[in-house]
Amino acid sequence: MRVVPGGGLEGQLGARTPESQREDVTGYPLTRRPIDYFKTMYADTALFGAAHALRCSIDFYGTDHVLFASDSPYDPERGSGYIRSTIENLHSIGLDEEEQQAIFSGNISRLLGRDLARR
């Protein structure tokens, strides 16, 4: 499994590939298009309060491939600021309750085979 930062890889394949390396992307014997492999990865929500980037990441990966993360404790408040802003972002971008729950704990519970939801 590969978890990438929410704004990480989806926009870089192809557009940022130098012509000298284009064969590495287009000629490689893959069974699917490279972008389809990216969509099997998981992204996290550690986007430092950037709701628009979070929405973009969810639109690309889907709510079933996004995991809650905050980069805590690396913020000026030693963690609580990024956690708070990430939760606020998830509530503000138009996700329903089921989609939010998947991101907060459902997806990681499914991946680990354990129920990690707060009781």
C-alpha positions in Angstrom: 0.0 0.0 0.0 1.2 3.5 -0.8 -0.1 6.6 1.0 0.8 9.8 -0.7 0.2 13.4 0.5 -3.2 14.5 -0.7 -1.8 17.0 -3.2 1.1 14.8 -4.3 1.2 12.8 -7.4 -2.0 12.9 -9.4 -1.1 16.0 -11.5 2.5 15.1 -12.2 2.4 12.1 -14.4 2.9 13.0 -18.0 2.8 16.8 -17.7 6.1 16.8 -15.8 7.7 13.9 -17.6 10.7 15.2 -19.7 10.7 14.2 -23.3 13.9 12.2 -22.7 11.9 10.0 -20.2 8.6 9.8 -22.1 9.3 6.3 -23.2 9.5 5.3 -19.5 5.9 6.3 -19.1 4.4 5.5 -22.5 6.4 2.4 -23.5 6.6 0.6 -20.2 4.7 -2.8 -20.4 2.0 -1.9 -17.9 -1.3 -3.7 -18.0 -3.2 -0.5 -17.2 -2.7 3.2 -17.8 -0.3 4.7 -15.2 -3.1 7.0 -13.8 -5.1 3.9 -13.0 -2.3 2.7 -10.7 -2.2 6.1 -9.0 -5.9 5.6 -8.2 -5.2 2.4 -6.3 -3.0 4.4 -3.8 -4.3 6.1 -0.7 -4.0 9.8 0.0 -4.0 11.5 3.4 -5.7 14.7 4.5 -2.5 16.5 5.8 -3.0 19.6 3.7 -2.5 22.2 6.4 -6.0 23.7 6.2 -6.3 23.9 2.4 -9.9 22.8 1.9 -9.7 23.3 -1.9 -6.7 20.9 -2.1 -8.5 18.4 0.1 -11.6 18.5 -2.2 -9.3 18.0 -5.2 -7.6 15.0 -3.6 -11.0 13.4 -2.7 -12.3 14.1 -6.2 -9.2 12.2 -7.6 -8.9 9.3 -5.1 -12.5 9.0 -3.9 -13.6 9.0 -0.3 -12.7 5.3 -0.1 -9.0 6.0 -0.7 -8.4 9.0 1.7 -7.1 8.6 5.2 -7.4 11.1 8.0 -4.0 12.6 8.9 -2.8 16.0 10.2 1.1 16.0 10.3 0.7 16.5 14.1 2.6 17.7 16.0 4.3 19.8 13.4 2.2 23.0 13.6 2.6 26.2 15.6 0.1 24.7 18.2 2.0 21.4 18.5 -0.6 19.5 16.6 -4.0 20.8 17.6 -4.2 23.5 14.9 -3.7 21.2 12.0 -6.0 18.6 13.5 -8.7 21.2 14.0 -8.4 22.7 10.6 -8.5 19.3 8.9 -11.6 18.4 10.7 -13.2 21.7 9.8 -12.2 21.2 6.2 -13.8 17.8 6.1 -17.0 19.3 7.4 -17.0 22.2 5.0 -16.4 20.6 1.6 -19.8 18.9 1.1 -19.2 15.4 2.2 -22.1 13.4 3.7 -21.8 11.7 7.1 -20.9 8.4 5.6 -18.1 9.8 3.5 -16.7 11.7 6.5 -16.8 8.6 8.7 -14.9 6.7 6.0 -12.1 9.2 6.0 -12.0 9.7 9.8 -11.7 6.0 10.6 -13.6 3.6 8.3 -10.9 3.4 5.6 -8.0 2.7 7.9 -10.1 0.3 9.9 -10.9 -1.6 6.7 -7.2 -1.6 5.6 -6.0 -2.9 9.0 -8.9 -5.3 9.5 -9.7 -3.7 12.9 -12.5 -1.5 14.2 -10.8 1.7 15.2 -13.9 3.9 15.6 -14.2 5.7 18.9 -16.8 4.1 21.1 
